[in-house]
Protein backbone atom coordinates (compact mmCIF):
# COMPACT_ATOMS: atom_id res chain seq x y z
CA UNK A 1 0.00 0.00 0.00
CA UNK A 2 1.20 3.51 -0.80
CA UNK A 3 2.03 6.02 1.92
CA UNK A 4 -0.89 8.28 0.84
CA UNK A 5 -3.43 5.53 1.54
CA UNK A 6 -1.88 4.76 4.95
CA UNK A 7 -2.12 8.41 6.01
CA UNK A 8 -5.76 8.79 4.87
CA UNK A 9 -7.92 9.78 7.88
CA UNK A 10 -11.05 8.25 6.30
CA UNK A 11 -11.75 4.70 7.31
CA UNK A 12 -12.14 2.36 4.34
CA UNK A 13 -15.47 1.00 5.68
CA UNK A 14 -16.88 4.52 5.80
CA UNK A 15 -15.64 5.21 2.28
CA UNK A 16 -17.24 1.97 1.06
CA UNK A 17 -20.60 2.98 2.62
CA UNK A 18 -20.36 6.38 0.98
CA UNK A 19 -19.75 4.79 -2.42
CA UNK A 20 -22.70 2.42 -1.94
CA UNK A 21 -24.98 5.30 -0.95
CA UNK A 22 -23.77 7.30 -3.94
CA UNK A 23 -24.57 4.38 -6.28
CA UNK A 24 -28.07 4.02 -4.77
CA UNK A 25 -28.75 7.74 -5.13
CA UNK A 26 -27.41 7.71 -8.67
CA UNK A 27 -29.77 4.84 -9.53
CA UNK A 28 -32.82 6.83 -8.34
CA UNK A 29 -31.90 9.88 -10.42
CA UNK A 30 -33.73 8.82 -13.63
CA UNK A 31 -36.93 8.19 -11.65
CA UNK A 32 -36.66 11.59 -9.98
CA UNK A 33 -36.10 13.21 -13.39
CA UNK A 34 -39.26 11.58 -14.76
CA UNK A 35 -41.26 12.75 -11.75
CA UNK A 36 -39.89 16.28 -12.16
CA UNK A 37 -40.81 16.33 -15.85
CA UNK A 38 -44.33 15.14 -15.03
CA UNK A 39 -44.77 17.80 -12.34
CA UNK A 40 -43.48 20.47 -14.74
CA UNK A 41 -46.07 19.41 -17.34
CA UNK A 42 -48.83 19.47 -14.73
CA UNK A 43 -47.78 22.92 -13.51
CA UNK A 44 -47.66 24.22 -17.07
CA UNK A 45 -51.17 22.87 -17.75
CA UNK A 46 -52.50 24.42 -14.54
CA UNK A 47 -51.01 27.81 -15.45
CA UNK A 48 -52.45 27.56 -18.97
CA UNK A 49 -55.85 26.65 -17.54
CA UNK A 50 -55.84 29.63 -15.18
CA UNK A 51 -54.87 31.98 -18.01
CA UNK A 52 -57.63 30.47 -20.19
CA UNK A 53 -60.17 30.98 -17.41
CA UNK A 54 -58.99 34.55 -17.01
CA UNK A 55 -59.41 35.15 -20.75
CA UNK A 56 -62.98 33.82 -20.56
CA UNK A 57 -63.75 36.21 -17.70
CA UNK A 58 -62.34 39.38 -19.31
CA UNK A 59 -65.84 40.77 -19.91
CA UNK A 60 -66.61 40.63 -16.18
CA UNK A 61 -65.61 43.62 -14.11
CA UNK A 62 -63.70 43.28 -10.88
CA UNK A 63 -65.39 44.30 -7.64
CA UNK A 64 -64.82 47.92 -6.68
CA UNK A 65 -61.40 48.58 -5.19
CA UNK A 66 -59.79 45.67 -7.00
CA UNK A 67 -57.25 46.44 -9.69
CA UNK A 68 -56.09 44.18 -12.49
CA UNK A 69 -53.12 41.89 -11.96
CA UNK A 70 -49.93 43.08 -13.62
CA UNK A 71 -47.01 40.78 -14.43
CA UNK A 72 -44.46 43.51 -13.72
CA UNK A 73 -45.42 43.63 -10.04
CA UNK A 74 -44.50 40.08 -9.16
CA UNK A 75 -42.79 36.89 -10.24
CA UNK A 76 -44.41 34.65 -12.85
CA UNK A 77 -45.60 32.16 -10.20
CA UNK A 78 -47.05 34.94 -8.05
CA UNK A 79 -48.74 36.33 -11.16
CA UNK A 80 -50.63 33.08 -11.76
CA UNK A 81 -51.73 32.94 -8.12
CA UNK A 82 -52.89 36.56 -8.28
CA UNK A 83 -54.65 35.87 -11.58
CA UNK A 84 -56.51 32.93 -10.03
CA UNK A 85 -57.53 35.13 -7.08
CA UNK A 86 -58.80 37.73 -9.54
CA UNK A 87 -60.86 35.06 -11.35
CA UNK A 88 -62.30 33.97 -8.03
CA UNK A 89 -63.29 37.56 -7.18
CA UNK A 90 -65.00 37.98 -10.55
CA UNK A 91 -66.89 34.71 -10.20
CA UNK A 92 -67.97 35.51 -6.62
CA UNK A 93 -69.22 38.92 -7.81
CA UNK A 94 -71.08 37.23 -10.67
CA UNK A 95 -72.73 34.80 -8.25
CA UNK A 96 -73.81 37.72 -6.06
CA UNK A 97 -75.18 39.58 -9.08
CA UNK A 98 -77.11 36.51 -10.26
CA UNK A 99 -78.46 35.58 -6.84
CA UNK A 100 -82.22 35.33 -7.00
CA UNK A 101 -82.38 35.83 -10.78
CA UNK A 102 -83.62 33.31 -13.31
CA UNK A 103 -80.38 32.38 -15.09
CA UNK A 104 -82.27 30.40 -17.78
CA UNK A 105 -84.23 33.48 -18.74
CA UNK A 106 -81.12 35.67 -18.81
CA UNK A 107 -79.29 33.20 -21.04
CA UNK A 108 -82.25 32.88 -23.41
CA UNK A 109 -82.37 36.67 -23.75
CA UNK A 110 -78.70 36.64 -24.69
CA UNK A 111 -79.20 33.86 -27.25
CA UNK A 112 -77.68 31.05 -25.23
CA UNK A 113 -79.43 27.69 -25.10
CA UNK A 114 -77.61 25.68 -22.50
CA UNK A 115 -77.90 26.45 -18.80
CA UNK A 116 -75.14 25.13 -16.54
CA UNK A 117 -76.46 23.59 -13.38
CA UNK A 118 -75.03 25.11 -10.22
CA UNK A 119 -75.74 23.73 -6.79
CA UNK A 120 -75.54 26.89 -4.69
CA UNK A 121 -75.34 24.90 -1.44
CA UNK A 122 -72.21 23.11 -2.64
CA UNK A 123 -70.66 26.39 -3.77
CA UNK A 124 -71.46 27.98 -0.42
CA UNK A 125 -69.81 25.05 1.38
CA UNK A 126 -66.45 25.66 -0.29
CA UNK A 127 -63.97 26.79 2.32
CA UNK A 128 -61.58 29.56 1.33
CA UNK A 129 -57.98 29.19 2.56
CA UNK A 130 -56.87 31.92 4.94
MMTF fields as JSON, N, C-alpha, C and O atoms, coordinates in Angstrom:
{
  "mmtfVersion": "1.0.0",
  "mmtfProducer": "UNKNOWN",
  "numBonds": 519,
  "numAtoms": 520,
  "numGroups": 130,
  "numChains": 1,
  "numModels": 1,
  "chainsPerModel": [1],
  "groupsPerChain": [130],
  "chainIdList": ["A"],
  "bondAtomList": [4, 2, 8, 6, 12, 10, 16, 14, 20, 18, 24, 22, 28, 26, 32, 30, 36, 34, 40, 38, 44, 42, 48, 46, 52, 50, 56, 54, 60, 58, 64, 62, 68, 66, 72, 70, 76, 74, 80, 78, 84, 82, 88, 86, 92, 90, 96, 94, 100, 98, 104, 102, 108, 106, 112, 110, 116, 114, 120, 118, 124, 122, 128, 126, 132, 130, 136, 134, 140, 138, 144, 142, 148, 146, 152, 150, 156, 154, 160, 158, 164, 162, 168, 166, 172, 170, 176, 174, 180, 178, 184, 182, 188, 186, 192, 190, 196, 194, 200, 198, 204, 202, 208, 206, 212, 210, 216, 214, 220, 218, 224, 222, 228, 226, 232, 230, 236, 234, 240, 238, 244, 242, 248, 246, 252, 250, 256, 254, 260, 258, 264, 262, 268, 266, 272, 270, 276, 274, 280, 278, 284, 282, 288, 286, 292, 290, 296, 294, 300, 298, 304, 302, 308, 306, 312, 310, 316, 314, 320, 318, 324, 322, 328, 326, 332, 330, 336, 334, 340, 338, 344, 342, 348, 346, 352, 350, 356, 354, 360, 358, 364, 362, 368, 366, 372, 370, 376, 374, 380, 378, 384, 382, 388, 386, 392, 390, 396, 394, 400, 398, 404, 402, 408, 406, 412, 410, 416, 414, 420, 418, 424, 422, 428, 426, 432, 430, 436, 434, 440, 438, 444, 442, 448, 446, 452, 450, 456, 454, 460, 458, 464, 462, 468, 466, 472, 470, 476, 474, 480, 478, 484, 482, 488, 486, 492, 490, 496, 494, 500, 498, 504, 502, 508, 506, 512, 510, 516, 514],
  "bondOrderList": [1, 1, 1, 1, 1, 1, 1, 1, 1, 1, 1, 1, 1, 1, 1, 1, 1, 1, 1, 1, 1, 1, 1, 1, 1, 1, 1, 1, 1, 1, 1, 1, 1, 1, 1, 1, 1, 1, 1, 1, 1, 1, 1, 1, 1, 1, 1, 1, 1, 1, 1, 1, 1, 1, 1, 1, 1, 1, 1, 1, 1, 1, 1, 1, 1, 1, 1, 1, 1, 1, 1, 1, 1, 1, 1, 1, 1, 1, 1, 1, 1, 1, 1, 1, 1, 1, 1, 1, 1, 1, 1, 1, 1, 1, 1, 1, 1, 1, 1, 1, 1, 1, 1, 1, 1, 1, 1, 1, 1, 1, 1, 1, 1, 1, 1, 1, 1, 1, 1, 1, 1, 1, 1, 1, 1, 1, 1, 1, 1],
  "groupList": [{"groupName": "UNK", "atomNameList": ["N", "CA", "C", "O"], "elementList": ["N", "C", "C", "O"], "formalChargeList": [0, 0, 0, 0], "bondAtomList": [1, 0, 2, 1, 3, 2], "bondOrderList": [1, 1, 2], "singleLetterCode": "X", "chemCompType": "L-PEPTIDE LINKING"}],
  "groupTypeList": [0, 0, 0, 0, 0, 0, 0, 0, 0, 0, 0, 0, 0, 0, 0, 0, 0, 0, 0, 0, 0, 0, 0, 0, 0, 0, 0, 0, 0, 0, 0, 0, 0, 0, 0, 0, 0, 0, 0, 0, 0, 0, 0, 0, 0, 0, 0, 0, 0, 0, 0, 0, 0, 0, 0, 0, 0, 0, 0, 0, 0, 0, 0, 0, 0, 0, 0, 0, 0, 0, 0, 0, 0, 0, 0, 0, 0, 0, 0, 0, 0, 0, 0, 0, 0, 0, 0, 0, 0, 0, 0, 0, 0, 0, 0, 0, 0, 0, 0, 0, 0, 0, 0, 0, 0, 0, 0, 0, 0, 0, 0, 0, 0, 0, 0, 0, 0, 0, 0, 0, 0, 0, 0, 0, 0, 0, 0, 0, 0, 0],
  "groupIdList": [1, 2, 3, 4, 5, 6, 7, 8, 9, 10, 11, 12, 13, 14, 15, 16, 17, 18, 19, 20, 21, 22, 23, 24, 25, 26, 27, 28, 29, 30, 31, 32, 33, 34, 35, 36, 37, 38, 39, 40, 41, 42, 43, 44, 45, 46, 47, 48, 49, 50, 51, 52, 53, 54, 55, 56, 57, 58, 59, 60, 61, 62, 63, 64, 65, 66, 67, 68, 69, 70, 71, 72, 73, 74, 75, 76, 77, 78, 79, 80, 81, 82, 83, 84, 85, 86, 87, 88, 89, 90, 91, 92, 93, 94, 95, 96, 97, 98, 99, 100, 101, 102, 103, 104, 105, 106, 107, 108, 109, 110, 111, 112, 113, 114, 115, 116, 117, 118, 119, 120, 121, 122, 123, 124, 125, 126, 127, 128, 129, 130],
  "secStructList": [7, 7, 2, 2, 2, 2, 6, 7, 7, 1, 7, 2, 2, 2, 2, 2, 2, 2, 2, 2, 2, 2, 2, 2, 2, 2, 2, 2, 2, 2, 2, 2, 2, 2, 2, 2, 2, 2, 2, 2, 2, 2, 2, 2, 2, 2, 2, 2, 2, 2, 2, 2, 2, 2, 2, 2, 6, 6, 6, 1, 7, 7, 7, 6, 6, 7, 7, 7, 7, 7, 4, 4, 4, 1, 7, 2, 2, 2, 2, 2, 2, 2, 2, 2, 2, 2, 2, 2, 2, 2, 2, 2, 2, 2, 2, 2, 2, 2, 6, 6, 1, 7, 2, 2, 2, 2, 2, 2, 2, 6, 6, 7, 7, 7, 7, 7, 7, 7, 7, 2, 2, 2, 2, 2, 2, 7, 7, 7, 7, 7],
  "xCoordList": [0.843, 0.0, 0.883, 1.965, 0.408, 1.197, 1.094, 0.149, 2.073, 2.032, 0.804, 0.311, 0.293, -0.889, -2.103, -2.864, -2.277, -3.428, -3.29, -4.298, -2.083, -1.876, -2.167, -2.622, -1.912, -2.119, -3.542, -3.86, -4.384, -5.761, -6.572, -6.67, -7.161, -7.919, -9.281, -9.915, -9.735, -11.052, -10.931, -10.109, -11.72, -11.747, -12.329, -13.299, -11.734, -12.138, -13.584, -14.253, -14.076, -15.474, -16.433, -17.476, -16.06, -16.876, -16.902, -17.956, -15.74, -15.638, -16.462, -17.102, -16.455, -17.235, -18.73, -19.465, -19.189, -20.6, -20.998, -22.084, -20.092, -20.365, -20.513, -21.403, -19.654, -19.746, -21.047, -21.678, -21.458, -22.704, -23.904, -24.808, -23.895, -24.98, -25.018, -26.09, -23.85, -23.766, -24.359, -25.095, -24.043, -24.574, -26.098, -26.792, -26.618, -28.071, -28.75, -29.763, -28.181, -28.747, -28.682, -29.615, -27.6, -27.406, -28.439, -28.913, -28.788, -29.773, -31.18, -31.984, -31.48, -32.815, -32.956, -34.062, -31.864, -31.898, -32.826, -33.59, -32.808, -33.728, -35.208, -36.022, -35.543, -36.926, -37.302, -38.396, -36.403, -36.655, -36.798, -37.635, -35.987, -36.097, -37.458, -38.064, -37.94, -39.258, -40.366, -41.29, -40.264, -41.259, -41.23, -42.277, -40.03, -39.895, -40.502, -41.205, -40.24, -40.813, -42.338, -43.013, -42.871, -44.33, -44.916, -45.933, -44.287, -44.766, -44.668, -45.537, -43.616, -43.475, -44.61, -45.162, -44.96, -46.068, -47.39, -48.196, -47.607, -48.832, -48.909, -49.951, -47.813, -47.782, -48.044, -48.786, -47.444, -47.657, -49.121, -49.682, -49.749, -51.167, -52.061, -53.048, -51.722, -52.498, -52.402, -53.41, -51.191, -51.012, -51.787, -52.432, -51.723, -52.447, -53.954, -54.67, -54.429, -55.853, -56.311, -57.388, -55.499, -55.842, -55.858, -56.749, -54.888, -54.866, -56.066, -56.638, -56.453, -57.626, -58.894, -59.735, -59.025, -60.172, -60.216, -61.275, -59.065, -58.995, -59.426, -60.135, -58.997, -59.406, -60.922, -61.536, -61.525, -62.977, -63.729, -64.88, -63.085, -63.746, -63.402, -63.73, -62.756, -62.339, -63.516, -63.365, -64.691, -65.845, -66.446, -67.216, -66.1, -66.607, -65.722, -64.496, -66.365, -65.606, -65.253, -65.981, -64.117, -63.695, -64.545, -65.06, -64.699, -65.394, -64.67, -63.47, -65.408, -64.816, -63.638, -63.678, -62.599, -61.403, -60.382, -59.295, -60.711, -59.787, -59.211, -59.951, -57.899, -57.254, -56.827, -56.755, -56.541, -56.093, -54.709, -53.927, -54.418, -53.122, -52.137, -52.438, -50.963, -49.928, -48.714, -48.282, -48.165, -47.011, -45.775, -44.925, -45.656, -44.459, -44.348, -43.274, -45.437, -45.423, -44.929, -44.628, -44.842, -44.496, -43.81, -43.661, -43.401, -42.789, -43.866, -45.057, -43.459, -44.409, -45.32, -46.516, -44.77, -45.601, -46.594, -47.755, -46.15, -47.055, -48.138, -49.281, -47.781, -48.738, -49.888, -51.049, -49.588, -50.627, -51.524, -52.742, -50.939, -51.726, -52.632, -53.805, -52.092, -52.893, -53.993, -55.11, -53.674, -54.654, -55.8, -56.964, -55.477, -56.509, -57.377, -58.597, -56.764, -57.531, -58.459, -59.592, -57.978, -58.8, -59.997, -61.112, -59.768, -60.858, -61.886, -63.092, -61.397, -62.298, -63.151, -64.355, -62.546, -63.287, -64.369, -65.494, -64.019, -64.996, -66.159, -67.319, -65.843, -66.894, -67.772, -68.984, -67.176, -67.967, -68.901, -70.058, -68.39, -69.225, -70.352, -71.488, -70.055, -71.083, -72.158, -73.347, -71.746, -72.73, -73.616, -74.822, -73.015, -73.812, -74.796, -75.964, -74.329, -75.183, -76.326, -77.417, -76.089, -77.107, -78.006, -78.983, -77.689, -78.461, -79.917, -80.224, -80.797, -82.225, -82.773, -83.977, -81.923, -82.382, -82.541, -81.887, -83.407, -83.623, -82.549, -82.649, -81.523, -80.385, -80.82, -80.293, -81.777, -82.267, -82.841, -82.576, -83.626, -84.234, -83.172, -83.251, -82.191, -81.118, -80.33, -80.0, -80.035, -79.287, -80.112, -79.57, -81.4, -82.25, -82.326, -82.353, -82.361, -82.366, -81.09, -81.101, -79.995, -78.703, -78.409, -77.313, -79.383, -79.203, -78.474, -78.025, -78.347, -77.683, -78.744, -79.809, -78.457, -79.429, -79.192, -80.122, -77.938, -77.605, -77.456, -76.864, -77.992, -77.895, -77.067, -77.464, -75.92, -75.137, -75.849, -76.422, -75.811, -76.462, -75.458, -74.335, -75.884, -75.03, -75.776, -76.885, -75.17, -75.736, -75.191, -74.051, -75.993, -75.544, -75.117, -74.234, -75.722, -75.336, -73.919, -73.158, -73.554, -72.209, -71.207, -70.129, -71.549, -70.657, -70.47, -69.364, -71.545, -71.458, -70.627, -70.046, -70.559, -69.814, -68.302, -67.529, -67.888, -66.454, -65.755, -66.136, -64.735, -63.967, -62.834, -62.077, -62.683, -61.575, -60.384, -60.541, -59.174, -57.985, -57.684, -57.895, -57.199, -56.87, -55.54, -55.111],
  "yCoordList": [-1.178, 0.0, 1.234, 1.241, 2.277, 3.506, 4.324, 4.167, 5.201, 6.021, 6.927, 7.212, 7.393, 8.282, 7.565, 8.147, 6.292, 5.535, 5.242, 5.186, 5.058, 4.765, 5.997, 5.867, 7.184, 8.414, 8.967, 9.997, 8.313, 8.79, 8.687, 7.605, 9.808, 9.778, 9.088, 8.766, 8.859, 8.255, 6.748, 6.155, 6.157, 4.7, 4.08, 4.591, 2.978, 2.361, 1.845, 1.826, 1.431, 1.002, 2.152, 1.996, 3.316, 4.515, 4.91, 5.244, 4.871, 5.209, 4.242, 4.657, 2.981, 1.97, 2.259, 2.152, 2.626, 2.975, 4.194, 4.252, 5.163, 6.378, 6.05, 6.577, 5.193, 4.793, 4.047, 4.266, 3.164, 2.419, 3.375, 3.255, 4.315, 5.304, 6.14, 6.438, 6.512, 7.299, 6.515, 7.077, 5.221, 4.38, 4.267, 4.321, 4.108, 4.024, 5.33, 5.315, 6.441, 7.738, 7.97, 8.502, 7.573, 7.714, 6.883, 7.297, 5.711, 4.838, 5.448, 5.205, 6.231, 6.829, 8.113, 8.632, 8.622, 9.883, 9.853, 10.802, 8.822, 8.817, 8.863, 9.509, 8.177, 8.187, 9.586, 10.071, 10.228, 11.585, 12.549, 13.451, 12.365, 13.211, 13.05, 14.036, 11.817, 11.578, 12.236, 12.831, 12.122, 12.752, 14.27, 14.916, 14.836, 16.279, 16.73, 17.74, 15.993, 16.335, 16.284, 17.15, 15.266, 15.137, 16.309, 16.875, 16.669, 17.797, 19.118, 19.981, 19.268, 20.468, 20.566, 21.644, 19.419, 19.414, 19.754, 20.512, 19.197, 19.471, 20.95, 21.58, 21.503, 22.918, 23.801, 24.779, 23.463, 24.222, 24.174, 25.194, 22.995, 22.872, 23.657, 24.257, 23.655, 24.42, 25.914, 26.62, 26.388, 27.81, 28.169, 29.215, 27.3, 27.56, 27.583, 28.406, 26.684, 26.65, 27.914, 28.438, 28.401, 29.631, 30.816, 31.662, 30.883, 31.976, 31.879, 32.901, 30.661, 30.466, 30.925, 31.61, 30.547, 30.978, 32.503, 33.113, 33.099, 34.555, 35.203, 36.209, 34.624, 35.152, 35.07, 35.982, 33.984, 33.816, 34.821, 35.153, 35.297, 36.21, 37.68, 38.531, 37.995, 39.383, 40.343, 41.52, 39.868, 40.771, 41.112, 42.065, 40.344, 40.631, 41.676, 41.647, 42.584, 43.616, 43.124, 42.347, 43.601, 43.284, 44.057, 45.126, 43.532, 44.3, 45.633, 45.755, 46.6, 47.922, 47.818, 47.072, 48.572, 48.581, 47.535, 47.482, 46.704, 45.666, 46.076, 46.368, 46.096, 46.437, 45.196, 44.115, 45.33, 44.176, 43.72, 44.504, 42.47, 41.891, 42.263, 42.132, 42.725, 43.076, 42.192, 41.983, 41.673, 40.779, 41.493, 40.858, 42.78, 43.506, 43.659, 43.975, 43.439, 43.63, 42.415, 42.523, 41.281, 40.079, 39.063, 39.273, 37.968, 36.892, 36.182, 36.385, 35.363, 34.651, 33.736, 33.654, 33.042, 32.16, 32.963, 32.573, 34.076, 34.939, 35.502, 35.668, 35.795, 36.331, 35.356, 35.766, 34.084, 33.075, 32.958, 32.829, 33.002, 32.94, 34.155, 34.029, 35.333, 36.557, 36.522, 36.98, 35.982, 35.872, 34.95, 35.246, 33.84, 32.928, 33.624, 33.46, 34.387, 35.131, 36.138, 36.336, 36.77, 37.732, 37.022, 37.545, 35.845, 35.055, 34.703, 34.792, 34.308, 33.974, 35.171, 35.026, 36.354, 37.562, 37.867, 38.223, 37.724, 37.978, 36.989, 37.374, 35.719, 34.711, 34.886, 34.675, 35.263, 35.508, 36.701, 36.676, 37.745, 38.916, 38.514, 38.951, 37.686, 37.226, 36.434, 36.612, 35.563, 34.795, 35.712, 35.491, 36.742, 37.716, 38.425, 38.587, 38.855, 39.581, 38.715, 39.222, 37.415, 36.512, 35.915, 35.236, 36.157, 35.576, 36.022, 37.214, 35.036, 35.328, 35.589, 35.795, 35.587, 35.831, 34.51, 33.524, 34.496, 33.306, 33.275, 33.977, 32.451, 32.379, 31.866, 32.311, 30.933, 30.402, 31.514, 31.594, 32.37, 33.481, 34.462, 34.946, 34.751, 35.67, 35.111, 35.84, 33.822, 33.203, 33.164, 33.373, 32.902, 32.879, 34.257, 34.374, 35.297, 36.673, 36.974, 37.715, 36.397, 36.639, 35.638, 35.639, 34.787, 33.858, 32.582, 31.866, 32.283, 31.047, 30.0, 30.314, 28.766, 27.693, 26.91, 26.609, 26.588, 25.678, 26.429, 27.507, 25.856, 26.449, 25.524, 24.383, 25.993, 25.133, 24.983, 25.94, 23.795, 23.586, 23.891, 23.387, 24.716, 25.112, 24.809, 25.296, 24.018, 23.729, 24.783, 24.685, 25.769, 26.894, 26.44, 27.055, 25.389, 24.903, 24.349, 24.557, 23.636, 23.11, 24.247, 24.207, 25.252, 26.394, 27.136, 27.574, 27.279, 27.984, 27.213, 27.809, 25.874, 25.049, 25.078, 24.607, 25.627, 25.663, 26.57, 27.725, 26.028, 26.793, 27.517, 26.897, 28.792, 29.563, 29.428, 29.503, 29.227, 29.186, 30.569, 31.577, 30.614, 31.916, 32.415, 33.491],
  "zCoordList": [0.0, 0.0, 0.0, 0.588, -0.667, -0.798, 0.477, 1.251, 0.695, 1.922, 1.981, 3.072, 0.82, 0.842, 1.429, 2.203, 1.054, 1.537, 3.033, 3.738, 3.524, 4.946, 5.795, 6.931, 5.262, 6.015, 5.872, 6.467, 5.11, 4.873, 6.161, 6.739, 6.626, 7.878, 7.735, 8.741, 6.506, 6.303, 6.354, 5.656, 7.151, 7.307, 6.044, 5.485, 5.597, 4.335, 4.386, 3.354, 5.542, 5.684, 5.451, 4.817, 5.979, 5.798, 4.338, 3.797, 3.697, 2.283, 1.44, 0.473, 1.786, 1.063, 1.19, 0.208, 2.399, 2.622, 1.8, 1.225, 1.759, 0.984, -0.5, -1.167, -1.009, -2.421, -2.691, -3.725, -1.773, -1.939, -1.939, -2.766, -1.006, -0.954, -2.227, -2.752, -2.713, -3.939, -5.111, -5.923, -5.201, -6.283, -6.187, -7.202, -4.955, -4.769, -5.201, -5.901, -4.776, -5.132, -6.643, -7.245, -7.221, -8.667, -9.43, -10.488, -8.891, -9.534, -9.489, -10.389, -8.457, -8.339, -9.154, -9.303, -9.673, -10.42, -11.631, -11.806, -12.478, -13.627, -13.215, -13.874, -12.13, -11.651, -11.181, -11.473, -10.46, -9.983, -11.158, -11.121, -12.197, -13.388, -14.056, -14.476, -14.156, -14.756, -13.941, -14.496, -12.619, -11.746, -11.899, -11.934, -11.99, -12.156, -13.479, -13.523, -14.559, -15.853, -15.809, -16.366, -15.143, -15.03, -14.244, -14.643, -13.146, -12.339, -13.117, -12.992, -13.91, -14.738, -15.752, -15.975, -16.374, -17.339, -16.653, -17.192, -15.473, -14.728, -14.378, -14.561, -13.878, -13.51, -14.729, -14.641, -15.848, -17.074, -17.492, -17.891, -17.403, -17.746, -16.795, -17.221, -15.52, -14.535, -14.849, -14.846, -15.12, -15.454, -16.716, -16.777, -17.723, -18.973, -18.719, -19.288, -17.868, -17.537, -16.823, -17.108, -15.901, -15.181, -16.141, -16.066, -17.033, -18.01, -18.952, -19.33, -19.335, -20.189, -19.466, -20.05, -18.203, -17.406, -17.32, -17.464, -17.087, -17.008, -18.325, -18.324, -19.442, -20.752, -20.921, -21.476, -20.446, -20.558, -19.688, -19.97, -18.645, -17.704, -17.954, -17.126, -19.066, -19.311, -19.385, -19.06, -19.805, -19.914, -18.548, -18.431, -17.524, -16.182, -15.511, -15.626, -14.819, -14.107, -12.713, -12.094, -12.247, -10.878, -9.882, -10.208, -8.675, -7.637, -7.397, -7.639, -6.93, -6.682, -5.725, -4.747, -6.019, -5.185, -5.58, -5.004, -6.55, -7.0, -8.347, -9.287, -8.432, -9.692, -10.44, -9.854, -11.725, -12.495, -12.058, -11.519, -12.289, -11.955, -13.053, -14.239, -12.652, -13.623, -13.408, -12.274, -14.5, -14.43, -13.897, -13.272, -14.127, -13.72, -12.2, -11.688, -11.486, -10.038, -9.266, -8.077, -9.909, -9.164, -10.064, -11.268, -9.463, -10.245, -11.055, -10.819, -11.996, -12.854, -12.036, -12.315, -11.023, -10.198, -9.37, -9.244, -8.805, -8.045, -8.952, -8.528, -10.198, -11.156, -11.365, -11.376, -11.529, -11.759, -10.531, -10.662, -9.356, -8.119, -8.013, -7.663, -8.314, -8.284, -9.346, -9.106, -10.511, -11.583, -11.17, -11.442, -10.517, -10.027, -8.972, -8.969, -8.093, -7.075, -7.745, -7.304, -8.803, -9.539, -10.192, -10.175, -10.759, -11.35, -10.278, -10.506, -9.121, -8.027, -7.64, -7.431, -7.54, -7.183, -8.216, -7.863, -9.495, -10.553, -10.485, -10.634, -10.259, -10.196, -8.952, -9.016, -7.835, -6.624, -6.84, -6.42, -7.498, -7.809, -8.745, -8.565, -9.745, -10.674, -9.939, -10.2, -9.022, -8.254, -7.416, -7.309, -6.824, -6.057, -6.958, -6.603, -8.141, -9.079, -9.59, -9.852, -9.734, -10.263, -9.192, -9.51, -7.933, -6.84, -6.931, -6.963, -6.971, -7.005, -8.394, -8.547, -9.412, -10.78, -11.504, -11.167, -12.492, -13.307, -14.395, -15.401, -14.179, -15.091, -16.46, -17.48, -16.495, -17.775, -18.626, -19.825, -18.002, -18.737, -19.235, -20.364, -18.403, -18.81, -19.995, -20.93, -19.946, -21.039, -22.322, -23.407, -22.217, -23.409, -24.05, -25.275, -23.228, -23.746, -24.51, -25.493, -24.052, -24.693, -25.816, -26.377, -26.141, -27.249, -26.897, -27.792, -25.649, -25.226, -24.946, -24.414, -25.301, -25.096, -23.821, -23.073, -23.588, -22.498, -21.178, -21.128, -20.13, -18.799, -17.925, -17.691, -17.435, -16.542, -15.208, -14.688, -14.667, -13.376, -12.268, -12.27, -11.334, -10.216, -8.928, -8.71, -8.095, -6.791, -5.828, -5.374, -5.525, -4.693, -3.297, -2.699, -2.771, -1.443, -1.463, -0.518, -2.546, -2.643, -2.797, -2.204, -3.58, -3.766, -2.453, -2.135, -1.69, -0.416, 0.591, 1.498, 0.444, 1.379, 1.139, 1.973, 0.011, -0.289, 0.708, 0.899, 1.334, 2.32, 1.647, 0.899, 1.875, 1.332, 2.266, 3.485, 1.698, 2.563, 3.118, 2.442, 4.328, 4.943, 4.494, 4.912]
}
